[in-house]
């Protein structure tokens, strides 16, 4: 099929979005290609369609395990065979998945970049018929980017396995330095960049310095209406803000990475389906979530970088209808960001100390531990050794960069089962051990394919179908494994730490000091750009576009700066008339009540005009409420 037919068959779209077709054609022509498309721009179709147009398999590298799993499920739902390999899977599961990529009909193999360091994975890819390498979140390969991941530097090694296969690199945020760096690090044969404008004409960017953030947030939510996201700094705040909204009658729920994955998925689904109106979340929320009707995104804390802010704010208004992105800040937020900057670059001695305490934590002998994968609870680790969590997290990142360890995000893996005997031997076993017969029959009826590969199961569902308890099902599955009838892998939901090399003492622990200083310089520039965004007197949208190298961007006309600059001489008179009308209709009101009902201006306008009217004696104030002064005579 041609690419238009593929788009119609699998996605039911009649036409490509702007740039998609050009990117796809570039890849089909065998050219290395870099695509810069803002959040929600349809990046996945740019590699999925050309991969389906050619024989063979597409290898997709992405650091986002949740997004990886989500895309695999979406492809399967469209009737397209796809598999993902990530931290937490057993060696045998990985072997079976890779074999299916070589000998089966798999069209997409999703990998985390850390997996590419495995000789087994590289050797298996060598034997696959690869038609495309797709590198998602490609900015992670650049030390000038906001989310550099050392494992991305290994991706170019794939060229040695299949020299003629093109690379498609995709990202939603990249400065000119990062664009150049991506192409160099991936060894592009020639420069080929497709850039969709970062301009989002339907988004109104708003920034307000605010003492009462919670009250301002509530008024914004009530005034704008619809579904939205509130981003906060930490897990504790997600719950506090959610409680506040619920108390005020707003349907809300909280989300952060510390929740078990099934619960996170349940909360996410409720919000996507509009059963929950507002989701209050840390930056763990949002990647890969395609909800078009988000009417507002509110940040209650300052972002670390404009790249992160643009991505998070860009989750609003994907349906091209008007949406608002609001950043509320206080002077203390700037102090917090400066302190976090200091903690982001721990001394080399501290980094070395964290490495040695990791070895002690796992009771690892010197010279041992290469490729050892372990569950990792950073909270417990920091509590045990009385370490600052932020400083420790950043020490781990530098140890990752220098190739000593790898730390994965928490990933939910359901329980899995695979039959370790053939059908004939299994029948004999069922006759001999009748107590297992009902469970085995139910297992085979409920979950197909268990003779060929690991299949996900739910013990609670098996208990219900067999009329037994959850505990009894688990015990039976464990016994069947001991009898070598099945392989049973219980569910898990933990981050994992891998020692990439044998443990060494401090004399042999190399930490790249120059790299740390370079990263510090980059981070300082990113922080200054965030402060510049707060302080700019010009258009917010133009400031963002200039940061992403779209110079001479016209004013958007809808951000708080543009609205203020567009005010005409008659605006204050119109607001004054509306003020008189509201007070005549509703009686004494607070500033907040007036603003919530107002059609014109913003809170600053109303405070200013109320002050003028008080001075003129046209209104009076009592206990924080304003009313019209009665005329005498």
C-alpha positions in Angstrom: 0.0 0.0 0.0 1.0 3.6 -0.5 1.4 5.8 2.5 -2.1 7.5 2.1 -3.7 4.0 2.1 -1.8 3.0 5.2 -2.9 6.1 7.0 -6.5 5.5 6.1 -6.4 1.7 6.9 -4.8 1.9 10.3 -5.7 5.4 11.6 -8.8 6.2 9.5 -7.3 9.6 8.6 -8.0 11.0 5.2 -4.9 13.3 5.1 -1.6 13.9 6.8 -1.0 16.9 9.0 1.4 19.6 7.9 5.0 18.3 7.5 4.1 14.6 8.2 4.1 13.6 4.5 7.4 15.4 3.7 9.1 13.7 6.7 7.8 10.3 5.7 8.9 10.7 2.1 12.4 11.8 3.2 12.7 8.6 5.2 11.4 6.4 2.4 14.0 8.0 0.1 16.6 6.6 2.5 17.7 10.0 4.0 18.6 10.5 7.7 16.0 13.0 8.9 15.4 15.2 12.0 11.8 16.2 12.7 11.0 19.0 15.1 7.3 19.0 15.9 5.7 20.5 18.9 3.8 18.4 21.5 0.7 16.9 19.9 2.0 17.4 16.4 1.8 13.7 15.4 5.4 12.5 15.6 4.7 8.8 16.0 2.9 8.6 12.6 6.1 9.9 11.0 7.9 6.7 11.7 5.0 4.2 12.0 3.7 4.9 8.4 7.0 4.5 6.5 7.9 1.4 8.5 4.6 -0.2 7.5 5.2 0.8 3.8 8.4 -1.4 3.7 9.2 -5.0 4.5 11.1 -5.5 7.7 11.0 -4.1 11.2 11.4 -0.6 12.7 13.5 -0.2 15.8 12.3 2.6 18.0 14.5 4.0 20.8 12.7 6.0 23.5 13.5 6.6 27.2 9.8 6.8 28.2 8.7 3.4 29.4 5.1 4.4 29.9 5.0 5.9 26.4 6.7 2.8 25.0 4.1 0.5 26.5 1.2 2.7 25.5 2.3 2.9 21.9 2.8 -0.9 21.7 -0.8 -1.4 23.0 -2.1 1.2 20.5 -0.4 -0.5 17.6 -1.7 -3.9 18.7 -5.2 -2.5 18.9 -4.8 -1.4 15.2 -3.8 -5.0 14.3 -0.1 -4.2 14.0 2.4 -6.5 15.7 4.8 -4.7 18.2 6.9 -5.5 21.2 8.8 -3.5 23.8 11.9 -4.4 25.8 12.6 -2.4 29.0 14.0 -2.7 32.5 12.4 -5.3 34.7 12.0 -8.0 32.1 13.8 -11.3 32.7 16.6 -12.5 30.3 14.3 -15.2 29.0 11.5 -12.8 28.3 13.9 -10.6 26.3 15.2 -13.6 24.4 11.7 -14.6 23.3 10.8 -11.1 22.3 13.9 -10.7 20.2 13.4 -14.1 18.6 9.9 -13.0 17.6 11.5 -9.9 16.0 13.8 -12.1 13.9 11.6 -15.0 13.0 8.1 -13.6 13.5 5.9 -10.9 12.0 6.8 -8.1 14.4 6.8 -4.7 12.7 8.0 -2.5 15.7 10.6 -3.2 18.4 10.6 -0.5 21.1 13.8 -0.3 23.2 15.1 1.9 26.0 18.5 3.4 25.1 20.1 1.6 28.0 19.3 -1.8 26.3 21.5 -1.0 23.4 24.6 -1.5 25.6 23.8 -5.2 25.7 25.8 -7.4 23.3 22.8 -9.8 23.1 20.5 -7.1 21.9 23.0 -5.7 19.4 23.7 -9.2 18.0 19.9 -10.0 17.6 19.3 -6.6 15.9 22.1 -7.6 13.5 20.0 -10.6 12.4 16.7 -8.6 12.0 15.6 -7.1 8.7 15.6 -3.5 9.9 13.9 -0.9 7.6 14.2 2.2 9.9 15.7 3.4 13.2 13.4 5.9 15.0 14.9 7.9 17.8 12.2 9.6 19.9 13.0 12.4 22.4 16.2 12.9 20.4 17.2 16.0 22.4 18.3 13.6 25.1 21.5 12.9 23.0 22.7 16.4 23.4 24.6 17.8 26.5 23.2 21.2 25.4 19.6 19.9 25.9 17.5 20.0 29.0 17.3 16.2 29.6 20.7 14.7 28.5 20.9 10.9 28.8 24.3 9.4 28.4 22.9 6.1 27.0 21.7 8.0 23.9 25.3 8.3 22.9 25.4 4.6 22.1 22.6 4.8 19.5 24.9 5.6 16.6 26.5 2.1 17.0 23.4 0.8 15.3 24.8 2.0 12.0 27.4 -0.7 12.2 24.7 -3.4 12.3 22.8 -2.1 9.3 24.8 0.6 7.5 22.2 1.5 4.9 19.2 2.0 7.2 18.1 5.6 7.7 17.6 7.3 11.1 14.6 9.4 11.9 15.2 11.6 15.0 12.2 13.2 16.6 11.8 15.9 19.3 9.3 18.5 20.4 11.9 20.9 21.8 15.3 21.8 20.5 17.5 24.9 20.2 19.8 25.4 17.3 22.8 24.0 19.3 20.8 20.9 20.1 19.6 20.5 16.4 23.3 20.5 15.3 24.3 18.2 18.1 21.6 15.6 17.4 22.8 15.3 13.8 26.4 15.0 14.7 25.9 12.5 17.5 23.7 10.3 15.3 26.3 10.6 12.4 23.8 11.9 9.8 25.2 11.5 6.3 23.7 14.8 5.4 21.7 17.5 7.1 17.9 17.1 6.6 15.8 19.0 9.1 12.0 19.5 9.0 10.8 22.1 11.5 7.2 22.8 12.3 6.7 26.2 13.8 6.5 26.2 17.6 3.8 28.9 17.4 0.5 27.8 19.0 -1.9 30.5 18.0 -4.8 29.1 20.1 -2.8 29.2 23.4 -2.9 32.3 25.6 0.3 32.4 27.7 -0.3 34.1 31.1 2.2 34.8 33.9 1.2 36.4 37.2 3.2 37.2 40.4 0.8 36.0 43.1 0.7 35.8 46.9 -2.5 33.8 47.0 -1.8 31.1 44.4 -4.5 28.8 45.5 -7.2 31.5 45.3 -6.0 32.7 41.9 -5.9 29.1 40.6 -9.5 28.5 41.8 -10.7 31.6 40.1 -9.0 30.7 36.8 -10.4 27.1 36.8 -14.0 28.4 37.5 -13.7 31.2 34.9 -12.2 29.1 32.1 -14.2 25.9 32.6 -13.5 22.6 31.0 -10.8 20.0 31.7 -7.3 20.9 32.8 -3.9 20.1 34.5 -2.3 21.7 37.5 1.4 21.1 37.8 3.1 21.3 41.2 6.6 20.7 42.5 6.3 17.5 44.6 4.1 14.6 45.6 2.9 16.2 48.8 1.6 19.3 46.9 -0.4 17.1 44.5 -2.5 15.8 47.5 -2.8 19.2 49.2 -4.0 21.0 46.1 -6.4 18.2 45.2 -8.0 18.4 48.7 -8.4 22.1 48.3 -10.1 21.8 44.9 -12.4 19.0 46.2 -13.4 21.2 49.2 -14.3 23.9 46.7 -16.5 21.6 44.7 -14.1 21.0 41.8 -13.8 17.4 40.6 -10.0 16.7 41.0 -7.5 13.9 41.5 -3.8 13.7 42.1 -1.0 11.9 40.2 2.7 11.3 40.8 5.3 8.7 40.1 5.1 7.2 43.7 1.7 5.7 43.0 1.5 2.1 41.8 1.1 1.9 38.1 -2.4 0.4 37.9 -3.6 3.2 40.2 -1.8 5.8 38.0 -3.4 4.3 34.9 -6.9 4.4 36.6 -6.5 8.1 37.5 -5.2 8.9 34.1 -8.1 7.1 32.4 -10.7 8.9 34.6 -9.3 12.3 33.6 -9.0 11.4 29.9 -12.6 10.3 29.9 -13.7 13.5 31.7 -14.9 11.7 34.8 -12.3 13.8 36.6 -12.1 17.4 35.6 -8.7 18.5 37.0 -5.6 16.4 37.4 -3.0 17.8 39.9 0.3 16.3 39.1 4.1 16.4 39.2 6.0 16.5 35.9 5.7 12.7 35.8 2.3 13.2 34.2 1.6 13.9 30.5 4.1 12.2 28.3 2.3 10.3 25.5 -1.2 11.4 26.7 -3.3 12.6 23.8 -6.3 14.4 25.3 -7.3 17.1 22.8 -9.8 19.1 24.9 -7.5 20.4 27.7 -8.7 24.0 28.2 -6.0 25.1 30.8 -2.6 24.1 32.1 -1.7 25.9 35.4 1.8 25.8 36.9 1.9 26.6 40.6 5.7 26.4 40.7 8.4 27.7 38.4 9.7 25.2 35.8 13.4 24.4 35.7 13.7 25.0 31.9 11.6 26.6 29.1 11.8 23.3 27.2 10.0 21.5 30.0 7.5 24.4 30.4 6.8 24.5 26.7 6.1 20.7 26.6 3.9 20.8 29.7 2.0 23.9 28.7 1.6 22.5 25.2 -0.7 19.8 26.5 -3.5 22.4 26.4 -5.6 23.0 23.3 -4.6 20.2 21.0 -8.0 20.5 19.5 -6.9 23.9 18.1 -9.6 25.7 20.3 -8.8 28.5 22.7 -6.9 27.3 25.7 -4.9 29.0 28.6 -1.5 28.2 30.0 -1.0 30.1 33.3 2.2 30.3 35.4 1.8 31.6 38.9 4.9 32.5 40.8 6.2 34.2 44.0 9.6 35.7 44.7 10.4 32.8 47.0 10.1 30.4 43.9 13.1 32.1 42.4 15.1 31.4 45.6 14.0 27.8 45.5 15.2 27.4 41.9 18.6 28.9 42.7 19.0 26.5 45.7 18.0 23.5 43.5 20.6 24.7 40.9 23.3 24.5 43.6 22.2 21.0 44.6 22.1 19.9 41.0 25.9 19.9 40.9 27.2 18.0 43.9 31.0 18.0 44.7 33.0 15.1 43.1 33.7 13.8 46.6 30.0 13.5 47.3 29.4 11.6 44.0 32.2 9.2 44.9 30.7 8.7 48.4 27.3 7.9 46.9 28.9 5.3 44.6 30.6 3.6 47.5 27.5 3.6 49.7 25.5 2.0 46.9 28.0 -0.8 47.0 27.7 -1.1 50.7 23.9 -0.8 50.5 23.8 -4.0 48.3 26.7 -5.6 50.1 28.6 -5.8 46.9 32.3 -6.9 47.0 34.9 -5.0 45.0 35.4 -6.5 41.6 31.8 -8.0 41.6 28.4 -6.8 40.3 28.9 -6.2 36.6 25.4 -6.1 34.9 23.7 -6.8 38.2 20.1 -5.5 38.2 18.5 -4.7 41.6 15.3 -3.1 42.9 16.2 0.4 44.1 14.3 2.5 46.7 16.0 5.9 46.7 14.0 7.0 49.8 15.2 4.1 51.8 18.8 4.6 50.5 18.8 8.3 51.5 17.3 7.6 54.9 19.8 4.9 55.7 22.8 7.1 55.0 21.2 10.5 55.9 21.7 11.9 52.4 19.9 14.8 50.7 17.5 13.3 48.1 18.0 16.0 45.4 21.7 16.0 45.7 21.8 12.2 45.6 19.6 12.0 42.5 22.0 14.3 40.7 25.0 12.3 41.9 23.4 9.2 40.4 23.0 11.1 37.1 26.7 11.9 36.9 27.5 8.2 37.8 25.2 7.2 34.9 26.9 9.6 32.5 30.3 8.1 33.3 29.0 4.6 32.7 29.1 3.2 36.3 25.4 2.6 36.9 22.0 2.9 35.2 18.8 3.8 37.1 15.4 3.2 35.5 12.1 4.8 36.3 9.6 2.7 38.2 7.8 0.4 35.7 4.8 -1.7 36.3 5.1 -5.3 35.0 2.0 -7.5 35.4 2.4 -11.1 36.5 3.4 -13.3 33.6 3.3 -17.1 32.9 4.8 -19.4 30.3 4.2 -23.1 29.9 7.5 -25.1 30.2 6.1 -28.4 28.9 4.3 -29.4 25.7 0.6 -30.1 25.5 0.9 -33.9 25.7 3.1 -33.8 28.8 0.9 -31.2 30.4 -2.1 -33.5 30.0 -0.3 -36.4 31.7 0.6 -34.0 34.6 -3.1 -32.9 34.9 -4.2 -36.5 35.2 -1.5 -37.3 37.8 -2.0 -34.1 39.8 -5.8 -33.5 39.6 -5.7 -30.7 42.2 -4.0 -28.4 39.6 -6.4 -29.4 36.7 -9.0 -26.6 37.2 -6.4 -23.9 37.5 -4.4 -25.1 34.4 -7.6 -25.4 32.3 -8.7 -21.9 33.3 -5.3 -20.5 32.7 -5.1 -21.9 29.1 -8.7 -20.8 28.3 -8.2 -17.3 29.7 -4.8 -16.5 28.3 -3.8 -17.7 24.8 -0.2 -18.2 23.7 1.3 -19.4 27.0 3.1 -22.3 25.2 5.0 -19.9 23.0 5.8 -16.8 25.1 5.1 -15.2 28.5 1.5 -14.0 28.8 0.3 -11.4 31.3 -2.1 -12.7 33.9 -4.2 -11.4 36.8 -4.3 -13.7 39.8 -7.5 -12.0 41.1 -9.3 -12.9 37.9 -8.0 -16.5 38.0 -9.2 -16.7 41.6 -12.7 -15.5 40.6 -12.9 -17.9 37.7 -11.7 -21.0 39.6 -13.8 -20.2 42.7 -10.7 -20.0 45.0 -8.9 -17.3 46.9 -6.1 -15.0 45.6 -3.7 -16.5 48.0 -4.5 -20.1 46.9 -4.0 -19.2 43.2 -0.5 -17.6 44.0 0.5 -20.7 46.0 -0.6 -23.0 43.2 1.3 -21.0 40.6 4.4 -21.1 42.8 4.1 -24.9 43.2 3.6 -25.4 39.4 6.9 -23.4 38.9 8.7 -25.6 41.5 7.4 -28.6 39.5 8.8 -27.0 36.3 5.4 -27.0 34.6 5.3 -23.2 34.2 7.5 -20.1 34.7 5.7 -17.7 36.9 6.9 -14.1 37.3 5.0 -12.1 39.9 4.1 -8.5 39.2 6.5 -5.7 40.2 6.5 -1.9 40.3 9.9 -0.8 41.4 12.7 1.4 39.9 15.8 -0.6 39.1 19.5 0.1 39.4 22.1 -1.7 37.3 25.8 -1.8 38.1 27.2 -1.6 34.5 30.8 -2.4 35.6 32.4 -4.3 38.5 32.5 -2.3 41.7 35.8 -0.3 42.1 37.4 1.6 44.9 37.8 5.4 44.8 41.3 5.3 43.2 39.8 3.7 40.1 36.5 5.6 40.1 36.7 8.1 37.2 34.3 11.1 37.4 34.4 13.6 34.5 34.9 17.0 36.3 35.0 19.0 33.1 31.7 17.5 32.0 30.1 18.6 35.3 31.3 22.2 34.8 29.9 22.2 31.2 26.5 21.0 32.4 26.6 23.7 35.1 27.1 26.4 32.4 24.3 25.0 30.3 21.9 24.8 33.3 22.8 28.4 34.3 21.7 29.6 30.9 18.5 27.6 31.0 17.6 29.1 34.4 18.3 32.6 33.3 16.0 32.0 30.3 13.2 31.0 32.7 13.7 34.2 34.7 13.8 36.2 31.5 10.4 34.7 30.5 8.9 36.0 33.8 10.4 39.5 33.4 9.9 40.1 29.6 7.9 43.2 28.8 7.1 41.8 25.4 4.9 39.0 24.1 5.3 35.7 26.0 4.8 33.6 22.9 7.4 35.6 20.9 9.9 35.1 23.8 9.4 31.3 23.7 9.7 31.2 19.9 12.9 33.3 20.0 14.3 30.9 22.5 13.6 28.1 20.0 15.3 30.1 17.3 12.2 31.4 15.5 13.2 35.0 15.3 11.0 37.9 14.3 7.9 36.2 15.6 4.9 38.6 15.7 3.1 39.3 18.9 0.4 36.6 19.7 -2.2 39.1 20.7 -3.6 36.8 23.5 -0.9 36.6 26.2 -1.1 38.8 29.3 1.6 41.2 27.9 -0.2 41.6 24.6 -3.6 42.1 26.2 -2.1 44.8 28.4 -0.4 46.6 25.5 -3.5 46.5 23.4 -5.7 48.3 25.9 -7.3 51.4 24.5 -8.0 54.6 26.3 -11.7 53.7 26.6 -11.0 50.4 28.3 -10.9 51.8 31.8 -14.2 53.6 31.2 -15.8 50.4 30.0 -14.5 48.5 33.1 -15.8 51.3 35.3 -19.2 51.0 33.8 -19.2 47.2 34.3 -18.1 47.7 37.9 -21.0 50.1 38.6 -23.4 47.6 36.9 -22.2 44.6 38.9 -22.4 46.5 42.2 -25.9 47.7 41.4 -27.0 44.2 40.5 -25.3 42.1 43.1 -24.6 44.5 46.0 -21.4 44.5 48.0 -18.7 42.2 46.6 -15.1 41.4 47.2 -12.4 41.9 44.5 -12.4 38.2 43.8 -16.1 38.1 43.4 -16.1 41.0 41.0 -13.3 39.6 38.9 -15.1 36.2 38.7 -18.1 37.8 37.1 -16.3 40.4 35.0 -16.2 40.2 31.2 -13.5 42.8 30.8 -9.9 43.3 32.1 -8.0 41.3 34.6 -7.5 41.4 38.3 -4.8 44.1 38.2 -7.2 46.3 36.2 -10.0 45.9 38.7 -7.8 46.6 41.7 -6.4 49.8 40.0 -9.9 51.1 39.0 -11.4 50.3 42.4 -8.6 52.4 43.9 -9.4 55.3 41.6 -13.1 55.0 42.5 -12.4 54.9 46.2 -10.3 58.1 45.9 -13.1 59.7 43.9 -15.7 58.7 46.5 -17.7 56.7 44.0 -17.4 53.4 45.9 -16.7 52.6 49.5 -15.0 49.6 51.2 -16.0 47.7 54.3 -14.6 44.4 55.6 -13.0 43.7 52.3 -16.3 44.2 50.3 -17.0 47.1 47.9 -20.3 48.8 47.4 -21.6 51.9 45.7 -21.6 55.1 47.8 -25.1 56.4 48.2 -25.6 59.8 46.8 -26.9 62.5 49.1 -29.1 65.4 48.4 
